[in-house]
Amino acid sequence: MKAQLDAQGVERQLLLLPEVVELDEASAARLLTRTEELAELGLVIEPFGTGALVVREVPALLGDSDVHGPGG
């Protein structure tokens, strides 16, 4: 990912069905203050109500991934 970032930027994969991730309000707010940095790394998120965000794109090199993580 680092080499890809240095070369041309991290390729992103648009999710056909965006994923809503619910967090506590403080955690969601912290992530949303870093949207530009996360987008440079291939993760595109947007606010989605109080304490939630929607994931629209993920780094392509991750392939099929579960944005919720284990148990999500």
CHARMM internal coordinates of N, CA and C (Angstrom, degrees):
IC EDIT
DIST 1 N 1 CA 1.4379
DIST 1 CA 1 C 1.5326
ANGL 1 N 1 CA 1 C 109.67
DIST 1 C 2 N 1.3290
ANGL 1 CA 1 C 2 N 116.17
DIHE 1 N 1 CA 1 C 2 N -39.98
DIST 2 N 2 CA 1.4615
ANGL 1 C 2 N 2 CA 119.88
DIHE 1 CA 1 C 2 N 2 CA -179.24
DIST 2 CA 2 C 1.5293
ANGL 2 N 2 CA 2 C 110.66
DIHE 1 C 2 N 2 CA 2 C -63.36
DIST 2 C 3 N 1.3329
ANGL 2 CA 2 C 3 N 117.07
DIHE 2 N 2 CA 2 C 3 N -43.29
DIST 3 N 3 CA 1.4638
ANGL 2 C 3 N 3 CA 120.40
DIHE 2 CA 2 C 3 N 3 CA 179.24
DIST 3 CA 3 C 1.5300
ANGL 3 N 3 CA 3 C 110.33
DIHE 2 C 3 N 3 CA 3 C -63.88
DIST 3 C 4 N 1.3106
ANGL 3 CA 3 C 4 N 116.21
DIHE 3 N 3 CA 3 C 4 N -41.40
DIST 4 N 4 CA 1.4576
ANGL 3 C 4 N 4 CA 120.93
DIHE 3 CA 3 C 4 N 4 CA 179.22
DIST 4 CA 4 C 1.5257
ANGL 4 N 4 CA 4 C 110.38
DIHE 3 C 4 N 4 CA 4 C -64.05
DIST 4 C 5 N 1.3228
ANGL 4 CA 4 C 5 N 116.86
DIHE 4 N 4 CA 4 C 5 N -41.05
DIST 5 N 5 CA 1.4563
ANGL 4 C 5 N 5 CA 121.87
DIHE 4 CA 4 C 5 N 5 CA 178.84
DIST 5 CA 5 C 1.5224
ANGL 5 N 5 CA 5 C 110.46
DIHE 4 C 5 N 5 CA 5 C -62.31
DIST 5 C 6 N 1.3354
ANGL 5 CA 5 C 6 N 116.24
DIHE 5 N 5 CA 5 C 6 N -43.79
DIST 6 N 6 CA 1.4635
ANGL 5 C 6 N 6 CA 120.76
DIHE 5 CA 5 C 6 N 6 CA 179.76
DIST 6 CA 6 C 1.5264
ANGL 6 N 6 CA 6 C 111.62
DIHE 5 C 6 N 6 CA 6 C -66.52
DIST 6 C 7 N 1.3380
ANGL 6 CA 6 C 7 N 117.11
DIHE 6 N 6 CA 6 C 7 N -37.27
DIST 7 N 7 CA 1.4596
ANGL 6 C 7 N 7 CA 121.02
DIHE 6 CA 6 C 7 N 7 CA -174.89
DIST 7 CA 7 C 1.5324
ANGL 7 N 7 CA 7 C 112.59
DIHE 6 C 7 N 7 CA 7 C -75.69
DIST 7 C 8 N 1.3194
ANGL 7 CA 7 C 8 N 116.73
DIHE 7 N 7 CA 7 C 8 N -59.94
DIST 8 N 8 CA 1.4622
ANGL 7 C 8 N 8 CA 118.77
DIHE 7 CA 7 C 8 N 8 CA -175.01
DIST 8 CA 8 C 1.5169
ANGL 8 N 8 CA 8 C 113.82
DIHE 7 C 8 N 8 CA 8 C -143.01
DIST 8 C 9 N 1.2938
ANGL 8 CA 8 C 9 N 117.52
DIHE 8 N 8 CA 8 C 9 N 5.63
DIST 9 N 9 CA 1.4602
ANGL 8 C 9 N 9 CA 120.52
DIHE 8 CA 8 C 9 N 9 CA -176.23
DIST 9 CA 9 C 1.5174
ANGL 9 N 9 CA 9 C 109.03
DIHE 8 C 9 N 9 CA 9 C 96.00
DIST 9 C 10 N 1.2993
ANGL 9 CA 9 C 10 N 116.20
DIHE 9 N 9 CA 9 C 10 N 154.72
DIST 10 N 10 CA 1.4579
ANGL 9 C 10 N 10 CA 121.36
DIHE 9 CA 9 C 10 N 10 CA -177.38
DIST 10 CA 10 C 1.5202
ANGL 10 N 10 CA 10 C 109.69
DIHE 9 C 10 N 10 CA 10 C -76.36
DIST 10 C 11 N 1.3338
ANGL 10 CA 10 C 11 N 115.93
DIHE 10 N 10 CA 10 C 11 N 126.25
DIST 11 N 11 CA 1.4611
ANGL 10 C 11 N 11 CA 120.26
DIHE 10 CA 10 C 11 N 11 CA 176.39
DIST 11 CA 11 C 1.5164
ANGL 11 N 11 CA 11 C 109.29
DIHE 10 C 11 N 11 CA 11 C -69.40
DIST 11 C 12 N 1.3400
ANGL 11 CA 11 C 12 N 114.99
DIHE 11 N 11 CA 11 C 12 N 141.23
DIST 12 N 12 CA 1.4536
ANGL 11 C 12 N 12 CA 120.26
DIHE 11 CA 11 C 12 N 12 CA -178.32
DIST 12 CA 12 C 1.5205
ANGL 12 N 12 CA 12 C 110.90
DIHE 11 C 12 N 12 CA 12 C -113.47
DIST 12 C 13 N 1.3117
ANGL 12 CA 12 C 13 N 114.46
DIHE 12 N 12 CA 12 C 13 N 150.23
DIST 13 N 13 CA 1.4532
ANGL 12 C 13 N 13 CA 122.26
DIHE 12 CA 12 C 13 N 13 CA 177.18
DIST 13 CA 13 C 1.5242
ANGL 13 N 13 CA 13 C 107.85
DIHE 12 C 13 N 13 CA 13 C -112.55
DIST 13 C 14 N 1.3272
ANGL 13 CA 13 C 14 N 116.87
DIHE 13 N 13 CA 13 C 14 N 118.15
DIST 14 N 14 CA 1.4536
ANGL 13 C 14 N 14 CA 121.99
DIHE 13 CA 13 C 14 N 14 CA 176.97
DIST 14 CA 14 C 1.5217
ANGL 14 N 14 CA 14 C 108.96
DIHE 13 C 14 N 14 CA 14 C -70.71
DIST 14 C 15 N 1.3278
ANGL 14 CA 14 C 15 N 116.93
DIHE 14 N 14 CA 14 C 15 N 130.13
DIST 15 N 15 CA 1.4569
ANGL 14 C 15 N 15 CA 120.61
DIHE 14 CA 14 C 15 N 15 CA 177.35
DIST 15 CA 15 C 1.5252
ANGL 15 N 15 CA 15 C 108.98
DIHE 14 C 15 N 15 CA 15 C -80.91
DIST 15 C 16 N 1.3207
ANGL 15 CA 15 C 16 N 117.38
DIHE 15 N 15 CA 15 C 16 N 129.76
DIST 16 N 16 CA 1.4657
ANGL 15 C 16 N 16 CA 120.54
DIHE 15 CA 15 C 16 N 16 CA 177.87
DIST 16 CA 16 C 1.5215
ANGL 16 N 16 CA 16 C 110.60
DIHE 15 C 16 N 16 CA 16 C -62.28
DIST 16 C 17 N 1.3196
ANGL 16 CA 16 C 17 N 115.07
DIHE 16 N 16 CA 16 C 17 N -39.27
DIST 17 N 17 CA 1.4621
ANGL 16 C 17 N 17 CA 121.31
DIHE 16 CA 16 C 17 N 17 CA 176.28
DIST 17 CA 17 C 1.5193
ANGL 17 N 17 CA 17 C 107.56
DIHE 16 C 17 N 17 CA 17 C -119.98
DIST 17 C 18 N 1.3409
ANGL 17 CA 17 C 18 N 116.88
DIHE 17 N 17 CA 17 C 18 N 101.57
DIST 18 N 18 CA 1.4696
ANGL 17 C 18 N 18 CA 118.97
DIHE 17 CA 17 C 18 N 18 CA 179.63
DIST 18 CA 18 C 1.5306
ANGL 18 N 18 CA 18 C 110.68
DIHE 17 C 18 N 18 CA 18 C -55.38
DIST 18 C 19 N 1.3185
ANGL 18 CA 18 C 19 N 115.55
DIHE 18 N 18 CA 18 C 19 N 146.48
DIST 19 N 19 CA 1.4634
ANGL 18 C 19 N 19 CA 121.78
DIHE 18 CA 18 C 19 N 19 CA -177.86
DIST 19 CA 19 C 1.5207
ANGL 19 N 19 CA 19 C 110.73
DIHE 18 C 19 N 19 CA 19 C -102.74
DIST 19 C 20 N 1.3214
ANGL 19 CA 19 C 20 N 116.14
DIHE 19 N 19 CA 19 C 20 N 130.22
DIST 20 N 20 CA 1.4553
ANGL 19 C 20 N 20 CA 121.00
DIHE 19 CA 19 C 20 N 20 CA 174.68
DIST 20 CA 20 C 1.5200
ANGL 20 N 20 CA 20 C 107.76
DIHE 19 C 20 N 20 CA 20 C -91.93
DIST 20 C 21 N 1.3263
ANGL 20 CA 20 C 21 N 115.87
DIHE 20 N 20 CA 20 C 21 N 128.55
DIST 21 N 21 CA 1.4612
ANGL 20 C 21 N 21 CA 122.05
DIHE 20 CA 20 C 21 N 21 CA 179.40
DIST 21 CA 21 C 1.5215
ANGL 21 N 21 CA 21 C 107.26
DIHE 20 C 21 N 21 CA 21 C -117.42
DIST 21 C 22 N 1.3196
ANGL 21 CA 21 C 22 N 116.03
DIHE 21 N 21 CA 21 C 22 N 123.08
DIST 22 N 22 CA 1.4603
ANGL 21 C 22 N 22 CA 120.64
DIHE 21 CA 21 C 22 N 22 CA 179.09
DIST 22 CA 22 C 1.5227
ANGL 22 N 22 CA 22 C 109.80
DIHE 21 C 22 N 22 CA 22 C -97.84
DIST 22 C 23 N 1.3156
ANGL 22 CA 22 C 23 N 115.07
DIHE 22 N 22 CA 22 C 23 N 130.34
DIST 23 N 23 CA 1.4626
ANGL 22 C 23 N 23 CA 123.22
DIHE 22 CA 22 C 23 N 23 CA -179.39
DIST 23 CA 23 C 1.5189
ANGL 23 N 23 CA 23 C 107.90
DIHE 22 C 23 N 23 CA 23 C -133.15
DIST 23 C 24 N 1.3258
ANGL 23 CA 23 C 24 N 115.78
DIHE 23 N 23 CA 23 C 24 N 172.35
DIST 24 N 24 CA 1.4588
ANGL 23 C 24 N 24 CA 116.19
DIHE 23 CA 23 C 24 N 24 CA 170.68
DIST 24 CA 24 C 1.5320
ANGL 24 N 24 CA 24 C 106.99
DIHE 23 C 24 N 24 CA 24 C -70.36
DIST 24 C 25 N 1.3038
ANGL 24 CA 24 C 25 N 116.13
DIHE 24 N 24 CA 24 C 25 N 156.73
DIST 25 N 25 CA 1.4628
ANGL 24 C 25 N 25 CA 121.37
DIHE 24 CA 24 C 25 N 25 CA -172.66
DIST 25 CA 25 C 1.5277
ANGL 25 N 25 CA 25 C 112.91
DIHE 24 C 25 N 25 CA 25 C -57.46
DIST 25 C 26 N 1.3255
ANGL 25 CA 25 C 26 N 117.44
DIHE 25 N 25 CA 25 C 26 N -39.89
DIST 26 N 26 CA 1.4701
ANGL 25 C 26 N 26 CA 120.94
DIHE 25 CA 25 C 26 N 26 CA -178.76
DIST 26 CA 26 C 1.5320
ANGL 26 N 26 CA 26 C 111.33
DIHE 25 C 26 N 26 CA 26 C -66.29
DIST 26 C 27 N 1.3210
ANGL 26 CA 26 C 27 N 117.25
DIHE 26 N 26 CA 26 C 27 N -42.16
DIST 27 N 27 CA 1.4713
ANGL 26 C 27 N 27 CA 120.69
DIHE 26 CA 26 C 27 N 27 CA 179.80
DIST 27 CA 27 C 1.5192
ANGL 27 N 27 CA 27 C 111.00
DIHE 26 C 27 N 27 CA 27 C -65.22
DIST 27 C 28 N 1.3216
ANGL 27 CA 27 C 28 N 116.78
DIHE 27 N 27 CA 27 C 28 N -43.44
DIST 28 N 28 CA 1.4702
ANGL 27 C 28 N 28 CA 120.56
DIHE 27 CA 27 C 28 N 28 CA 178.41
DIST 28 CA 28 C 1.5241
ANGL 28 N 28 CA 28 C 110.09
DIHE 27 C 28 N 28 CA 28 C -61.72
DIST 28 C 29 N 1.3210
ANGL 28 CA 28 C 29 N 117.13
DIHE 28 N 28 CA 28 C 29 N -43.18
DIST 29 N 29 CA 1.4614
ANGL 28 C 29 N 29 CA 121.24
DIHE 28 CA 28 C 29 N 29 CA -179.98
DIST 29 CA 29 C 1.5215
ANGL 29 N 29 CA 29 C 111.02
DIHE 28 C 29 N 29 CA 29 C -62.15
DIST 29 C 30 N 1.3522
ANGL 29 CA 29 C 30 N 117.36
DIHE 29 N 29 CA 29 C 30 N -42.14
DIST 30 N 30 CA 1.4780
ANGL 29 C 30 N 30 CA 120.51
DIHE 29 CA 29 C 30 N 30 CA 178.88
DIST 30 CA 30 C 1.5250
ANGL 30 N 30 CA 30 C 111.01
DIHE 29 C 30 N 30 CA 30 C -61.47
DIST 30 C 31 N 1.3257
ANGL 30 CA 30 C 31 N 116.90
DIHE 30 N 30 CA 30 C 31 N -44.40
DIST 31 N 31 CA 1.4646
ANGL 30 C 31 N 31 CA 119.66
DIHE 30 CA 30 C 31 N 31 CA 179.49
DIST 31 CA 31 C 1.5194
ANGL 31 N 31 CA 31 C 111.48
DIHE 30 C 31 N 31 CA 31 C -64.49
DIST 31 C 32 N 1.3217
ANGL 31 CA 31 C 32 N 116.34
DIHE 31 N 31 CA 31 C 32 N -41.07
DIST 32 N 32 CA 1.4569
ANGL 31 C 32 N 32 CA 119.92
DIHE 31 CA 31 C 32 N 32 CA -176.78
DIST 32 CA 32 C 1.5214
ANGL 32 N 32 CA 32 C 112.83
DIHE 31 C 32 N 32 CA 32 C -68.37
DIST 32 C 33 N 1.3298
ANGL 32 CA 32 C 33 N 118.11
DIHE 32 N 32 CA 32 C 33 N -21.38
DIST 33 N 33 CA 1.4681
ANGL 32 C 33 N 33 CA 119.46
DIHE 32 CA 32 C 33 N 33 CA 175.11
DIST 33 CA 33 C 1.5265
ANGL 33 N 33 CA 33 C 111.03
DIHE 32 C 33 N 33 CA 33 C -74.69
DIST 33 C 34 N 1.3315
ANGL 33 CA 33 C 34 N 117.10
DIHE 33 N 33 CA 33 C 34 N -12.65
DIST 34 N 34 CA 1.4739
ANGL 33 C 34 N 34 CA 121.49
DIHE 33 CA 33 C 34 N 34 CA -177.17
DIST 34 CA 34 C 1.5290
ANGL 34 N 34 CA 34 C 112.07
DIHE 33 C 34 N 34 CA 34 C -111.84
DIST 34 C 35 N 1.3393
ANGL 34 CA 34 C 35 N 118.73
DIHE 34 N 34 CA 34 C 35 N 22.06
DIST 35 N 35 CA 1.4635
ANGL 34 C 35 N 35 CA 120.61
DIHE 34 CA 34 C 35 N 35 CA -174.35
DIST 35 CA 35 C 1.5272
ANGL 35 N 35 CA 35 C 113.18
DIHE 34 C 35 N 35 CA 35 C -58.20
DIST 35 C 36 N 1.3343
ANGL 35 CA 35 C 36 N 117.81
DIHE 35 N 35 CA 35 C 36 N -39.00
DIST 36 N 36 CA 1.4701
ANGL 35 C 36 N 36 CA 119.94
DIHE 35 CA 35 C 36 N 36 CA -179.59
DIST 36 CA 36 C 1.5271
ANGL 36 N 36 CA 36 C 111.05
DIHE 35 C 36 N 36 CA 36 C -65.21
DIST 36 C 37 N 1.3158
ANGL 36 CA 36 C 37 N 116.49
DIHE 36 N 36 CA 36 C 37 N -44.50
DIST 37 N 37 CA 1.4655
ANGL 36 C 37 N 37 CA 120.33
DIHE 36 CA 36 C 37 N 37 CA 179.90
DIST 37 CA 37 C 1.5335
ANGL 37 N 37 CA 37 C 110.88
DIHE 36 C 37 N 37 CA 37 C -65.17
DIST 37 C 38 N 1.3226
ANGL 37 CA 37 C 38 N 116.25
DIHE 37 N 37 CA 37 C 38 N -42.29
DIST 38 N 38 CA 1.4652
ANGL 37 C 38 N 38 CA 120.00
DIHE 37 CA 37 C 38 N 38 CA 178.89
DIST 38 CA 38 C 1.5279
ANGL 38 N 38 CA 38 C 111.12
DIHE 37 C 38 N 38 CA 38 C -64.34
DIST 38 C 39 N 1.3349
ANGL 38 CA 38 C 39 N 116.89
DIHE 38 N 38 CA 38 C 39 N -38.03
DIST 39 N 39 CA 1.4693
ANGL 38 C 39 N 39 CA 120.61
DIHE 38 CA 38 C 39 N 39 CA 178.34
DIST 39 CA 39 C 1.5260
ANGL 39 N 39 CA 39 C 110.82
DIHE 38 C 39 N 39 CA 39 C -63.66
DIST 39 C 40 N 1.3354
ANGL 39 CA 39 C 40 N 117.54
DIHE 39 N 39 CA 39 C 40 N -36.93
DIST 40 N 40 CA 1.4714
ANGL 39 C 40 N 40 CA 120.46
DIHE 39 CA 39 C 40 N 40 CA 176.84
DIST 40 CA 40 C 1.5206
ANGL 40 N 40 CA 40 C 110.85
DIHE 39 C 40 N 40 CA 40 C -62.21
DIST 40 C 41 N 1.3367
ANGL 40 CA 40 C 41 N 116.26
DIHE 40 N 40 CA 40 C 41 N -28.61
DIST 41 N 41 CA 1.4654
ANGL 40 C 41 N 41 CA 121.42
DIHE 40 CA 40 C 41 N 41 CA 179.14
DIST 41 CA 41 C 1.5311
ANGL 41 N 41 CA 41 C 111.98
DIHE 40 C 41 N 41 CA 41 C -91.44
DIST 41 C 42 N 1.3433
ANGL 41 CA 41 C 42 N 116.45
DIHE 41 N 41 CA 41 C 42 N 3.36
DIST 42 N 42 CA 1.4530
ANGL 41 C 42 N 42 CA 120.49
DIHE 41 CA 41 C 42 N 42 CA 174.73
DIST 42 CA 42 C 1.5107
ANGL 42 N 42 CA 42 C 115.23
DIHE 41 C 42 N 42 CA 42 C 97.36
DIST 42 C 43 N 1.3241
ANGL 42 CA 42 C 43 N 118.29
DIHE 42 N 42 CA 42 C 43 N 6.21
DIST 43 N 43 CA 1.4627
ANGL 42 C 43 N 43 CA 121.46
DIHE 42 CA 42 C 43 N 43 CA -178.62
DIST 43 CA 43 C 1.5234
ANGL 43 N 43 CA 43 C 109.04
DIHE 42 C 43 N 43 CA 43 C -112.01
DIST 43 C 44 N 1.3346
ANGL 43 CA 43 C 44 N 115.83
DIHE 43 N 43 CA 43 C 44 N 112.27
DIST 44 N 44 CA 1.4590
ANGL 43 C 44 N 44 CA 120.93
DIHE 43 CA 43 C 44 N 44 CA -178.33
DIST 44 CA 44 C 1.5273
ANGL 44 N 44 CA 44 C 108.63
DIHE 43 C 44 N 44 CA 44 C -105.98
DIST 44 C 45 N 1.3422
ANGL 44 CA 44 C 45 N 114.86
DIHE 44 N 44 CA 44 C 45 N 118.38
DIST 45 N 45 CA 1.4605
ANGL 44 C 45 N 45 CA 120.90
DIHE 44 CA 44 C 45 N 45 CA -179.70
DIST 45 CA 45 C 1.5237
ANGL 45 N 45 CA 45 C 109.61
DIHE 44 C 45 N 45 CA 45 C -126.53
DIST 45 C 46 N 1.3327
ANGL 45 CA 45 C 46 N 114.98
DIHE 45 N 45 CA 45 C 46 N 157.38
DIST 46 N 46 CA 1.4583
ANGL 45 C 46 N 46 CA 121.93
DIHE 45 CA 45 C 46 N 46 CA 177.09
DIST 46 CA 46 C 1.5196
ANGL 46 N 46 CA 46 C 108.49
DIHE 45 C 46 N 46 CA 46 C -141.54
DIST 46 C 47 N 1.3337
ANGL 46 CA 46 C 47 N 116.81
DIHE 46 N 46 CA 46 C 47 N 154.81
DIST 47 N 47 CA 1.4655
ANGL 46 C 47 N 47 CA 118.79
DIHE 46 CA 46 C 47 N 47 CA 176.53
DIST 47 CA 47 C 1.5239
ANGL 47 N 47 CA 47 C 110.29
DIHE 46 C 47 N 47 CA 47 C -65.21
DIST 47 C 48 N 1.3320
ANGL 47 CA 47 C 48 N 116.31
DIHE 47 N 47 CA 47 C 48 N 149.81
DIST 48 N 48 CA 1.4584
ANGL 47 C 48 N 48 CA 121.33
DIHE 47 CA 47 C 48 N 48 CA 179.86
DIST 48 CA 48 C 1.5242
ANGL 48 N 48 CA 48 C 108.53
DIHE 47 C 48 N 48 CA 48 C -148.35
DIST 48 C 49 N 1.3057
ANGL 48 CA 48 C 49 N 115.41
DIHE 48 N 48 CA 48 C 49 N 67.29
DIST 49 N 49 CA 1.4579
ANGL 48 C 49 N 49 CA 120.48
DIHE 48 CA 48 C 49 N 49 CA -178.96
DIST 49 CA 49 C 1.5137
ANGL 49 N 49 CA 49 C 111.22
DIHE 48 C 49 N 49 CA 49 C 84.20
DIST 49 C 50 N 1.3265
ANGL 49 CA 49 C 50 N 115.28
DIHE 49 N 49 CA 49 C 50 N -174.98
DIST 50 N 50 CA 1.4568
ANGL 49 C 50 N 50 CA 121.50
DIHE 49 CA 49 C 50 N 50 CA -177.24
DIST 50 CA 50 C 1.5244
ANGL 50 N 50 CA 50 C 111.06
DIHE 49 C 50 N 50 CA 50 C -73.40
DIST 50 C 51 N 1.3256
ANGL 50 CA 50 C 51 N 116.32
DIHE 50 N 50 CA 50 C 51 N 121.99
DIST 51 N 51 CA 1.4589
ANGL 50 C 51 N 51 CA 121.00
DIHE 50 CA 50 C 51 N 51 CA 176.60
DIST 51 CA 51 C 1.5133
ANGL 51 N 51 CA 51 C 114.48
DIHE 50 C 51 N 51 CA 51 C 71.58
DIST 51 C 52 N 1.3156
ANGL 51 CA 51 C 52 N 117.78
DIHE 51 N 51 CA 51 C 52 N 20.49
DIST 52 N 52 CA 1.4682
ANGL 51 C 52 N 52 CA 120.10
DIHE 51 CA 51 C 52 N 52 CA 179.48
DIST 52 CA 52 C 1.5198
ANGL 52 N 52 CA 52 C 109.38
DIHE 51 C 52 N 52 CA 52 C -139.19
DIST 52 C 53 N 1.3127
ANGL 52 CA 52 C 53 N 114.93
DIHE 52 N 52 CA 52 C 53 N 156.22
DIST 53 N 53 CA 1.4537
ANGL 52 C 53 N 53 CA 121.02
DIHE 52 CA 52 C 53 N 53 CA 173.79
DIST 53 CA 53 C 1.5169
ANGL 53 N 53 CA 53 C 108.65
DIHE 52 C 53 N 53 CA 53 C -142.88
DIST 53 C 54 N 1.3107
ANGL 53 CA 53 C 54 N 115.08
DIHE 53 N 53 CA 53 C 54 N 160.58
DIST 54 N 54 CA 1.4549
ANGL 53 C 54 N 54 CA 120.18
DIHE 53 CA 53 C 54 N 54 CA 178.52
DIST 54 CA 54 C 1.5244
ANGL 54 N 54 CA 54 C 107.43
DIHE 53 C 54 N 54 CA 54 C -114.10
DIST 54 C 55 N 1.3301
ANGL 54 CA 54 C 55 N 115.32
DIHE 54 N 54 CA 54 C 55 N 133.85
DIST 55 N 55 CA 1.4622
ANGL 54 C 55 N 55 CA 122.18
DIHE 54 CA 54 C 55 N 55 CA 177.65
DIST 55 CA 55 C 1.5281
ANGL 55 N 55 CA 55 C 106.72
DIHE 54 C 55 N 55 CA 55 C -96.83
DIST 55 C 56 N 1.3198
ANGL 55 CA 55 C 56 N 116.52
DIHE 55 N 55 CA 55 C 56 N 118.58
DIST 56 N 56 CA 1.4701
ANGL 55 C 56 N 56 CA 121.64
DIHE 55 CA 55 C 56 N 56 CA -177.45
DIST 56 CA 56 C 1.5292
ANGL 56 N 56 CA 56 C 112.67
DIHE 55 C 56 N 56 CA 56 C -101.57
DIST 56 C 57 N 1.3371
ANGL 56 CA 56 C 57 N 117.18
DIHE 56 N 56 CA 56 C 57 N -33.02
DIST 57 N 57 CA 1.4551
ANGL 56 C 57 N 57 CA 121.57
DIHE 56 CA 56 C 57 N 57 CA -179.08
DIST 57 CA 57 C 1.5211
ANGL 57 N 57 CA 57 C 109.29
DIHE 56 C 57 N 57 CA 57 C -141.28
DIST 57 C 58 N 1.3362
ANGL 57 CA 57 C 58 N 115.51
DIHE 57 N 57 CA 57 C 58 N 148.29
DIST 58 N 58 CA 1.4622
ANGL 57 C 58 N 58 CA 122.31
DIHE 57 CA 57 C 58 N 58 CA 177.69
DIST 58 CA 58 C 1.5266
ANGL 58 N 58 CA 58 C 108.51
DIHE 57 C 58 N 58 CA 58 C -129.41
DIST 58 C 59 N 1.3371
ANGL 58 CA 58 C 59 N 117.78
DIHE 58 N 58 CA 58 C 59 N 162.15
DIST 59 N 59 CA 1.4679
ANGL 58 C 59 N 59 CA 119.28
DIHE 58 CA 58 C 59 N 59 CA 176.78
DIST 59 CA 59 C 1.5342
ANGL 59 N 59 CA 59 C 110.47
DIHE 58 C 59 N 59 CA 59 C -58.59
DIST 59 C 60 N 1.3240
ANGL 59 CA 59 C 60 N 117.31
DIHE 59 N 59 CA 59 C 60 N 129.35
DIST 60 N 60 CA 1.4588
ANGL 59 C 60 N 60 CA 121.92
DIHE 59 CA 59 C 60 N 60 CA -177.08
DIST 60 CA 60 C 1.5197
ANGL 60 N 60 CA 60 C 111.98
DIHE 59 C 60 N 60 CA 60 C -61.04
DIST 60 C 61 N 1.3250
ANGL 60 CA 60 C 61 N 117.63
DIHE 60 N 60 CA 60 C 61 N -32.89
DIST 61 N 61 CA 1.4614
ANGL 60 C 61 N 61 CA 119.34
DIHE 60 CA 60 C 61 N 61 CA -176.75
DIST 61 CA 61 C 1.5303
ANGL 61 N 61 CA 61 C 112.58
DIHE 60 C 61 N 61 CA 61 C -67.52
DIST 61 C 62 N 1.3301
ANGL 61 CA 61 C 62 N 117.78
DIHE 61 N 61 CA 61 C 62 N -12.69
DIST 62 N 62 CA 1.4630
ANGL 61 C 62 N 62 CA 120.19
DIHE 61 CA 61 C 62 N 62 CA 176.31
DIST 62 CA 62 C 1.5225
ANGL 62 N 62 CA 62 C 112.31
DIHE 61 C 62 N 62 CA 62 C -78.01
DIST 62 C 63 N 1.3293
ANGL 62 CA 62 C 63 N 117.20
DIHE 62 N 62 CA 62 C 63 N -15.16
DIST 63 N 63 CA 1.4580
ANGL 62 C 63 N 63 CA 120.02
DIHE 62 CA 62 C 63 N 63 CA -179.26
DIST 63 CA 63 C 1.5175
ANGL 63 N 63 CA 63 C 110.03
DIHE 62 C 63 N 63 CA 63 C 64.98
DIST 63 C 64 N 1.3304
ANGL 63 CA 63 C 64 N 115.89
DIHE 63 N 63 CA 63 C 64 N -146.03
DIST 64 N 64 CA 1.4630
ANGL 63 C 64 N 64 CA 119.95
DIHE 63 CA 63 C 64 N 64 CA 176.72
DIST 64 CA 64 C 1.5131
ANGL 64 N 64 CA 64 C 108.13
DIHE 63 C 64 N 64 CA 64 C -73.81
DIST 64 C 65 N 1.3241
ANGL 64 CA 64 C 65 N 115.98
DIHE 64 N 64 CA 64 C 65 N 116.27
DIST 65 N 65 CA 1.4620
ANGL 64 C 65 N 65 CA 118.85
DIHE 64 CA 64 C 65 N 65 CA -178.86
DIST 65 CA 65 C 1.5157
ANGL 65 N 65 CA 65 C 110.01
DIHE 64 C 65 N 65 CA 65 C -133.61
DIST 65 C 66 N 1.3081
ANGL 65 CA 65 C 66 N 114.60
DIHE 65 N 65 CA 65 C 66 N 156.77
DIST 66 N 66 CA 1.4443
ANGL 65 C 66 N 66 CA 122.44
DIHE 65 CA 65 C 66 N 66 CA 178.53
DIST 66 CA 66 C 1.5188
ANGL 66 N 66 CA 66 C 107.58
DIHE 65 C 66 N 66 CA 66 C -99.46
DIST 66 C 67 N 1.3440
ANGL 66 CA 66 C 67 N 117.26
DIHE 66 N 66 CA 66 C 67 N 108.63
DIST 67 N 67 CA 1.4586
ANGL 66 C 67 N 67 CA 119.99
DIHE 66 CA 66 C 67 N 67 CA -176.32
DIST 67 CA 67 C 1.5134
ANGL 67 N 67 CA 67 C 112.44
DIHE 66 C 67 N 67 CA 67 C -69.12
DIST 67 C 68 N 1.3314
ANGL 67 CA 67 C 68 N 117.74
DIHE 67 N 67 CA 67 C 68 N -16.14
DIST 68 N 68 CA 1.4547
ANGL 67 C 68 N 68 CA 121.15
DIHE 67 CA 67 C 68 N 68 CA 178.41
DIST 68 CA 68 C 1.5165
ANGL 68 N 68 CA 68 C 111.74
DIHE 67 C 68 N 68 CA 68 C -80.89
DIST 68 C 69 N 1.3224
ANGL 68 CA 68 C 69 N 118.47
DIHE 68 N 68 CA 68 C 69 N -20.92
DIST 69 N 69 CA 1.4604
ANGL 68 C 69 N 69 CA 121.65
DIHE 68 CA 68 C 69 N 69 CA -178.68
DIST 69 CA 69 C 1.5016
ANGL 69 N 69 CA 69 C 111.67
DIHE 68 C 69 N 69 CA 69 C 79.70
DIST 69 C 70 N 1.3225
ANGL 69 CA 69 C 70 N 117.46
DIHE 69 N 69 CA 69 C 70 N -171.00
DIST 70 N 70 CA 1.4554
ANGL 69 C 70 N 70 CA 121.64
DIHE 69 CA 69 C 70 N 70 CA -178.04
DIST 70 CA 70 C 1.5262
ANGL 70 N 70 CA 70 C 111.74
DIHE 69 C 70 N 70 CA 70 C -60.37
DIST 70 C 71 N 1.3046
ANGL 70 CA 70 C 71 N 114.84
DIHE 70 N 70 CA 70 C 71 N 133.50
DIST 71 N 71 CA 1.4620
ANGL 70 C 71 N 71 CA 120.50
DIHE 70 CA 70 C 71 N 71 CA 178.03
DIST 71 CA 71 C 1.5104
ANGL 71 N 71 CA 71 C 113.64
DIHE 70 C 71 N 71 CA 71 C 75.30
DIST 71 C 72 N 1.3664
ANGL 71 CA 71 C 72 N 118.38
DIHE 71 N 71 CA 71 C 72 N 8.54
DIST 72 N 72 CA 1.4612
ANGL 71 C 72 N 72 CA 120.97
DIHE 71 CA 71 C 72 N 72 CA -175.34
DIST 72 CA 72 C 1.4502
ANGL 72 N 72 CA 72 C 115.18
DIHE 71 C 72 N 72 CA 72 C -88.86
END
COOR INIT
IC SEED 1 N 1 CA 1 C
IC BUILD
